[in-house]
Amino acid sequence: MDEAAGRPLVGWDLSYGGRIVSRPPWDFEAVVDERIGRSRDLLDMGTGGGEWLSGRPFPRGRTVATEAWPPNVPVARARLAPLGAGVVAVAGAPDNNDQAGASRLPTLPFAAASFHLVTNRHESFVASEIARVLAPGGAFITQQLNADFEAPLRTAIGAPPRPPPPPWRLPEAREQLERSGLDVIQSGEGKGEVTFADVGALAWYLTHVPWVLPGFTIAGYGKRLERLHEKGAITVGQSMFWLEARKPGKA
């Protein structure tokens, strides 16, 4: 617990030194890497500290990443600039299940038809902006967590359930993108898993991802963490989906 309380989060590496392992029910990286191999350029949305993007094979043309959390921008630039990728600070989009009442949604700081491939891993997005910055024939590939993804984790630690949020699942994502003029050409949904090697890893995660369990503190949940400690590793499910959408036209 002392280690969890004193260890900062730098960038967006949520592996806690390998003690937190996420396993989606598909190989999202393989799909993305194959598309990168056929693309002349790439925009990665919500790159965090550039951890995930730095492990991808860059296309032959330009690679650009966006990041909305200001402390992550210099971290991403330090990691990605030596690899030849630019990092642009942007305004983050509201959660996709909470955009209907927004008077104004943020725009991406790129010209129309700027990219032939846009990737997005667990980042909210404005569907009309994806359609705008994609070149004809370009593709958008995203992996997303369902809006209630944190429910199994709250159950595991003995926290009360929260009121059901507005839905964000594959059907809602498909509807938003198709309404913006894109064609969803393949997709999948299922249950992934996240394993925390010990309660220290779990406490660190809940400290640095506060929207999973608002109000969490190590002291406040000490007794519950102690009970989980007796069980060893903690594995919880995550409802998630992915999709690939294309903009009509020829590249």
N, C-alpha and C positions, 0 to 999 in steps of 0.2 A: 504493500500500500504506500509506503514511503517513496519507493521508486516511481510508482504511478503518479503520485502527487507532485513530484519534482521534475518529471521528464516533460519538456515542452514538445509541442507539435510544430515542426518546421516544414513548410510546404504542405503537401497533402498526401504524405505517405502514412497510411493507416495500418501498416503491417506490424508496427511496434517491434521492429527488429526480427520479424518472422514469427512472432507469437500470436498474431492475428492472421488467419488465412481465410480468404473468400473463395468460394468455388461456385461459379454459375453453372447451370446445367448445359452449357454449350461452350464452344471455343470462340469467343468473340474476337480475340486477338487474331486468330487465323483468318477469320472473315475480313477483318480490317486490313491485315497485311497483304492479303491477296488483292484487294481493291487498290491499295496504295501502289502496288506493282504495276497497275494498269493506268494510273492517273498521272497527269502532268503537274499537279499541284495539290496542296492539302491545307485545310483549315481545321484545327483542333479546338473545340470549344470547351472552356472551363478546364484548362490544363493543370490547375493546381500549382504545384511546384515543378511541373514538367516531368514528373516521375514516369507516368505511363507513356507519354509521347516519346520520351528519350529512348524507350525500348522498341520503338517501331522503326521499320526501314523507311527512310524519307524518300519521297518521289524525286524524279529527276529535276523538276522545277522548284518553285518556292514552297516553303512550309511556314505557316503562320499559326500562332496559338493565341487564344484570348484567355483572360483571367479577370474575374470581377472582385476578388478579395485582395485589397491592396497589399497586405503583408506578403502574399504569395508572388506578386509580380517580380520583385527583384530576385527571389529564389528561382523562379522559372527562367528568368533571363540569364542568370549565372549558369544554369544547367543546359539551356537550349542554344544560347548564342554560339558556343564553340562548335555545335553540331550544324550550324547554319540556319537555325529557325528563329524568326522574330516573335516577340511576345507583345501583345497590345492589351493595355488595360481598358476594360469596358464596364458599362453598367450591367449588372446582372438582371436577368429576366425573372419576373415573379414565378412561383411554382406553376407548373402547367395546369394544375387543377384549380388555380386561383387567378386566372387572367380575365375572366369574362367581365368583371366589373371595373377593370382598370381603365382610367381615362386616357392614358397614354402608355404604350409599351415601348421599351428601349429598342433602338435600332443598332445594327452592327456597323462599325465604321469602315465599310468596304463598299466599293462600287458594285452595281448590279453585274451579275454573271462573272464574278471575280474568281470563283473556284469550281473545280470539277469534282472535288471530293470534300465533304465536311463530315468530321467525326465528332461524336459527343458521347461521353461516358458519365452518366449520372448527373448531368447538368440540365437545368431548365432551359427552355428555348422558346422563341417566338416563331411559330411555323411560317408565317408570311415572310419573315426575315430570312429564314433558311431558303425559301423558294426564290427570294430576290437575289441573294448572293450566289446561288448555284448557276453555273453555266448550263445551257441546254444539253441534255444528256448526262448531267452531273448527278452524283449520288450523295445521299445523306444517310449515315449509319449511326444508330444510337443504341445504347444499352441503358435501361432505366429500372429503377425500383418502383414497385407499386406504392401508392400513397400510404398504405398501412403496413409498410415493410417492417416497422419496428415492433409490431404487436407481439411476435414470439419472444423477443428480447425482454420486453416489459413483463411478460408472463414469467419468464425464467427468473427474473430478479425479484418478483413479487410486487411489482408496481401495479397500481390500478389501471385498467384500460382507459384509453382516452376516447372521447366521442368520435364516431366514425368520420374521417375526413371526406371531402368531396372525392369521388373516384379518380384515380389516375392509373390506368391500365392500358393494355394494348388497344382495345377498342377506342378509347378516348384519344390516344396518340394518333392512331390511324385517321380518325375523323378530323383532327386538327390539320394534319398534313394534307389530306386529300382536299379539304376545303380550301387550302392554299394553292392547289393546282399540282401537287405532286402525286405520283403513283407509288403506292406501297407494293413492292415486288416480292419481298419475302420477310418473314417474321417468325418469332417464336416466343412462347411464354412458359414459365415453369417455376419450380422451387430451387433456389440455390441454397447454399449453406455458408455460415460463418462460424469458424471455430476459434475460440479464445483459449490459449494454452493454460491459462490460470486466471484467478480473479484479479490479479494485478493488471493483466492485459485488458480485462473487461472494464475495470475501474478507469483506466487511462482512456479507453475509447469513449466511455460515457461522459468523461470530463471534457473531452475535446470535440465531441459531436453532440452538443447540448440539446439539439432539437429532437433527439431520440427520446430523452427522458428529461424534460425541463425541470430544473430545481435539483438535479442530482448533485450530491456531494458525497465524498468518501465517508466522512463522519456520519452523515445522516443515514446512509445505507450500510453502515458498518456491520450490523448484525446479519443482514441479508447476505452481504458479501462473505461473511464468515461461514454461513451455512453452505454457500456455493463452493467455497474453498474445499470443503470436505469431499466434494464430488469430483475434483480434478478439473479436467478440460470441460469447457462449456460449448456445446454446438447448438445453434439455433437456425431455423429456416428463414429464407427471405424470398418473398414473392417478387418476381421480376420478369422483364420482357426485353426483347430487342427487335429492331426492324431495319430494313433498308428501303429507302424511298428514292425515286428517280424523278428528275425534271424532264418533261417531254421534250423531244427534239434530238438533234444529233450533236455529238461533241465536236 
